[in-house]
Amino acid sequence: MKTRFKLTPAVYLFLRRDNQILLLKRANTGYQDGLYGVPAGHIDGGELAMAAMCREAKEEAGIDIKEDDLRLVHVTHRLNGSPEQERIDLFFECESWRGVITNKEPEKCDNLKWFHIDGLPTNMIPHVRITLEKSLQGHYYSEYTFEP
């Protein structure tokens, strides 16, 4: 029997307030360190995407989000050059949460900050920046043969 191909699914959170978005600067992870991204993570086996997004928001920013407050705003499919690295990324937006935003993973994040949508830092993870821009323009899907 042929082994089926597997994708790595991940969730990303565009946490918004007014015209700002919450960004986290990666540190000590070995992937895109020194660049800003958003709360994000892989979906665990047996876990649905919205539940994963709520879990990641709690683990990384210390806040509680209801699944009903999440809105899927963009999907990306990234090949990244090898079958082991092929990704499906689900980007959710949320404007409502409970709790105080706190850096809950200081060993992986050395800055947690609100940025105005029109004043994003230049040092952002490229595919996160591109996806945010496309999402703001009303695009819901993008795909890449390599990581931008």
Secondary structure, DSSP 4 states (H G I P E B T S, - for coil): -PPPP--EEEEEEEEEETTEEEEEEE-SSSSSTTSEE-SEEEPPTT--HHHHHHHHHHHHH--B--GGG-EEEEEEEE-TTSGGG-EEEEEEEE---BS----S-TTTEEEEEEEEGGG--SSB-HHHHHHHHHHHTT--EEEESS--
